[in-house]
């Protein structure tokens, strides 16, 4: 299953910001002139989906290992310690993607067509001829020093 088919905790924020369902946003981003902000937001969302899936895997594994109907002799401190480290890493990744997405959405330009004013370049005009006083001396031969 693709990340476009899975949900993330930030989907409603993306839909509210860009004004369309996530599936439609991916379609918009595939167009050549799609905004850079939309493309980056969806890239972060894709990373976030994977990170949240990792968090869920570890959470579910810990819940299964510590279920009330499980035999306590099956518990392993090494396994739980490893799961705690893995969960910490997965949550750090998730939190990083959520923070990066939030920063991007706060700093991106407002949606809509970009109105650009034409740029008018002013180039200095350089004279192509010699000044009048220099013209009289231009072809004069130099005298050898005496």
DRENZA-840274 format. One line per field, with one value per residue (C-alpha): residue number from 0; chain; y, x, z. Coordinates in Angstrom, 3 decimals. Layout:
<koldos>
resi (NUM / ...)
chain (A / ...)
v (Y / ...)
u (X / ...)
w (Z / ...)
</koldos>
This chain:
<koldos>
resi (0 / 1 / 2 / 3 / 4 / 5 / 6 / 7 / 8 / 9 / 10 / 11 / 12 / 13 / 14 / 15 / 16 / 17 / 18 / 19 / 20 / 21 / 22 / 23 / 24 / 25 / 26 / 27 / 28 / 29 / 30 / 31 / 32 / 33 / 34 / 35 / 36 / 37 / 38 / 39 / 40 / 41 / 42 / 43 / 44 / 45 / 46 / 47 / 48 / 49 / 50 / 51 / 52 / 53 / 54 / 55 / 56 / 57 / 58 / 59 / 60 / 61 / 62 / 63 / 64 / 65 / 66 / 67 / 68 / 69 / 70 / 71 / 72 / 73 / 74 / 75 / 76 / 77 / 78 / 79 / 80 / 81 / 82 / 83 / 84 / 85 / 86 / 87 / 88 / 89 / 90 / 91 / 92 / 93 / 94 / 95 / 96 / 97 / 98 / 99 / 100 / 101 / 102 / 103 / 104 / 105 / 106 / 107 / 108 / 109 / 110 / 111 / 112 / 113 / 114 / 115 / 116 / 117 / 118 / 119 / 120 / 121 / 122 / 123 / 124 / 125 / 126 / 127 / 128 / 129 / 130 / 131 / 132 / 133 / 134 / 135 / 136 / 137 / 138 / 139 / 140 / 141 / 142 / 143 / 144 / 145)
chain (A / A / A / A / A / A / A / A / A / A / A / A / A / A / A / A / A / A / A / A / A / A / A / A / A / A / A / A / A / A / A / A / A / A / A / A / A / A / A / A / A / A / A / A / A / A / A / A / A / A / A / A / A / A / A / A / A / A / A / A / A / A / A / A / A / A / A / A / A / A / A / A / A / A / A / A / A / A / A / A / A / A / A / A / A / A / A / A / A / A / A / A / A / A / A / A / A / A / A / A / A / A / A / A / A / A / A / A / A / A / A / A / A / A / A / A / A / A / A / A / A / A / A / A / A / A / A / A / A / A / A / A / A / A / A / A / A / A / A / A / A / A / A / A / A / A)
v (0.000 / 3.453 / 6.338 / 8.231 / 5.640 / 5.797 / 8.482 / 10.689 / 12.756 / 15.953 / 15.216 / 17.547 / 20.391 / 19.806 / 19.633 / 22.838 / 24.635 / 23.610 / 23.340 / 19.819 / 16.186 / 14.618 / 12.310 / 15.355 / 17.179 / 14.352 / 14.675 / 18.444 / 17.961 / 15.720 / 18.604 / 20.346 / 23.814 / 22.681 / 24.880 / 23.997 / 24.329 / 21.712 / 19.288 / 19.671 / 19.407 / 16.138 / 14.824 / 15.507 / 13.936 / 10.772 / 10.543 / 11.181 / 8.332 / 5.902 / 7.209 / 6.945 / 3.422 / 2.538 / 3.985 / 1.917 / -1.302 / -0.942 / 0.144 / -2.860 / -5.201 / -3.862 / -4.120 / -7.704 / -8.633 / -7.064 / -8.175 / -9.289 / -12.758 / -13.418 / -15.651 / -13.443 / -15.891 / -14.883 / -11.282 / -10.323 / -7.265 / -7.251 / -7.243 / -4.504 / -2.432 / -2.787 / -1.853 / 1.211 / 2.342 / 1.681 / 3.552 / 6.500 / 6.642 / 6.306 / 9.024 / 11.343 / 10.873 / 11.468 / 14.576 / 15.911 / 15.478 / 17.107 / 20.065 / 20.441 / 20.298 / 22.917 / 25.244 / 24.791 / 25.562 / 28.663 / 30.089 / 29.200 / 31.895 / 32.281 / 29.982 / 31.287 / 32.641 / 34.442 / 37.946 / 39.106 / 42.586 / 42.821 / 43.568 / 46.599 / 46.533 / 49.848 / 49.560 / 52.440 / 53.974 / 53.988 / 56.492 / 54.840 / 57.791 / 59.630 / 62.932 / 65.980 / 66.993 / 63.476 / 63.250 / 65.848 / 63.928 / 60.444 / 59.973 / 62.257 / 60.635 / 60.829 / 62.694 / 60.824 / 62.061 / 64.606)
u (0.000 / 1.293 / 1.734 / -0.870 / -3.457 / -2.554 / -3.552 / -1.351 / -2.025 / -1.524 / -3.883 / -6.627 / -4.104 / -2.851 / -6.400 / -7.319 / -4.166 / -4.325 / -8.124 / -8.390 / -8.343 / -4.890 / -5.465 / -6.261 / -3.201 / -0.957 / -2.587 / -2.008 / 1.623 / 2.273 / 1.575 / 4.657 / 3.804 / 2.737 / 3.955 / 7.193 / 5.472 / 2.855 / 5.483 / 7.595 / 4.579 / 3.545 / 7.099 / 7.156 / 3.709 / 4.989 / 7.897 / 5.474 / 3.195 / 6.127 / 7.281 / 3.773 / 3.489 / 6.746 / 5.415 / 2.243 / 4.202 / 6.263 / 3.273 / 1.286 / 4.204 / 4.535 / 0.775 / 0.812 / 3.783 / 2.183 / -1.406 / -3.270 / -3.929 / -0.225 / 1.947 / 4.282 / 7.136 / 7.179 / 8.122 / 11.676 / 13.334 / 15.766 / 12.910 / 11.052 / 14.252 / 14.861 / 11.238 / 11.560 / 14.653 / 12.958 / 9.845 / 11.967 / 13.674 / 10.381 / 8.722 / 11.714 / 11.421 / 7.686 / 8.065 / 10.745 / 8.530 / 5.549 / 7.742 / 9.234 / 5.794 / 4.491 / 7.428 / 6.890 / 3.174 / 3.816 / 6.452 / 5.114 / 3.695 / -0.075 / -1.909 / -3.191 / -1.728 / 1.536 / 1.313 / 4.671 / 5.471 / 7.614 / 11.179 / 12.618 / 16.344 / 18.069 / 21.420 / 23.852 / 24.546 / 28.229 / 29.548 / 31.171 / 33.223 / 36.114 / 35.557 / 36.209 / 39.493 / 40.876 / 39.955 / 42.576 / 45.289 / 44.166 / 46.286 / 49.178 / 52.546 / 54.400 / 57.600 / 60.592 / 61.855 / 64.707)
w (0.000 / -0.932 / 1.501 / -0.524 / 0.592 / 4.297 / 6.751 / 8.889 / 11.966 / 9.929 / 7.030 / 8.232 / 8.599 / 5.048 / 3.690 / 5.507 / 4.336 / 0.685 / 0.398 / -1.009 / 0.165 / 0.459 / -2.523 / -4.685 / -3.347 / -4.574 / -8.007 / -7.974 / -6.958 / -9.953 / -12.339 / -13.669 / -12.346 / -8.853 / -6.027 / -4.344 / -0.952 / -1.885 / -3.135 / 0.000 / 2.286 / 0.653 / 0.811 / 4.552 / 4.858 / 3.142 / 5.598 / 8.465 / 7.362 / 7.514 / 10.915 / 12.374 / 11.032 / 12.815 / 16.070 / 15.695 / 15.026 / 18.181 / 20.260 / 19.082 / 19.779 / 23.353 / 23.901 / 22.666 / 24.876 / 27.950 / 27.361 / 30.475 / 29.050 / 28.253 / 30.408 / 32.468 / 31.975 / 28.297 / 29.158 / 28.271 / 29.713 / 26.797 / 24.277 / 26.154 / 26.468 / 22.732 / 22.021 / 24.257 / 22.332 / 19.000 / 20.138 / 21.265 / 17.866 / 15.967 / 18.054 / 17.569 / 13.806 / 13.883 / 16.034 / 13.690 / 10.626 / 12.372 / 13.398 / 9.905 / 8.308 / 10.735 / 9.962 / 6.233 / 6.455 / 8.590 / 6.252 / 2.810 / 0.553 / 0.537 / -1.883 / -5.162 / -8.327 / -7.988 / -9.340 / -10.470 / -11.566 / -14.642 / -13.788 / -15.520 / -15.785 / -16.134 / -17.790 / -17.824 / -21.208 / -21.986 / -24.503 / -27.482 / -28.714 / -27.166 / -25.413 / -27.668 / -25.990 / -26.272 / -29.971 / -30.935 / -29.140 / -30.000 / -33.097 / -32.084 / -31.891 / -28.644 / -28.538 / -27.354 / -23.992 / -24.352)
</koldos>
